[in-house]
C-alpha cells in the first residue's frame, strides 16, 4: 500500500510537504520508519528521535497503519 506521509520542520525543508512510502500490509510504524530510512538515508541517524502520528495520535513501533489513515513524521517538539 502507498502511504502519503506529511513532513514537518527540517524534514519538510529537505523533502517537501509530503512523501509517498510503499509499505506491505499489514504495516506498522516500525515498517514505515525502516522504509523511510531506506528511501532517505540522510535521515537514518535521526530515526530514534523522530515522532510518528497516525490520525493525529502519537504512535509507536507496533502500531498498525491501515489504508487511508493520515500519517505524519516530525522531529521532537518543544514548547516555550
N, C-alpha and C positions, 0 to 999 in steps of 0.2 A: 504494500500500500504506500502511496505517496502522501507524506505529511508535510504540510506547509508550516514552517516554524518561524514565528515572529522573533526578531532580534532587537536587543536594546543596548544602549551605551556603546562601549568600544566595539562590540560585535556588529552593531548596526553601522558604525562608522566604517568598519573594514569591509563588510559584506553586503550592506544594504538593509532594507527594512525586513526582508524575509528570505529564507532559502527553502528549497524542497529537498526532503530526505526520503529515500526509498527504504522502507522497513518491511521485514517479514511479518506475517500475522501468526500468532498474536505478538504484538510488540510491547516492549517495556521502556521505561525511561532509560534504563541502562543500555538497551539496544540503540536508542536514539543518540545517546551521548557517544557510544562507540562509533556509530556511523558518522556522526558529526566530526569526530576526530579523524576519521579516515578521509572524509571529504575536505576538511580544513585542518591539516596537520599543524599549522601555525598556532592553533589554539589547544593542542593536546596537553600542554603543560598546565593550562588553566582549568582543565576538566574538574579537578577536585573542588574548585571554588565556585563553579557555575551552578546557578539555580535553574530549575525547570518548573514551569507551571503548566498544568493541564486543566483546561477550563477554569482558569483564574485561581487554581489551588496549587500551592507548592506541592510537588510530588517527588518521591524518591525512587531509587533503583528498580524495585519490583512492581511499581505501579503500571498497570496495563493501559496502553494508549489505544483507544478504539477509533475506527474510521470516523472522520468528521469532527473530532474533538479539536479545540483550539489549543495549540502548544506554543510556548514561548521559552526562550533561553536568555538568561541575563546574568551578569556578574553580581557579586554581593551588593546589597543596597544598604546605605547607612543614612540615618536621619540627621537632622541638625538644624 
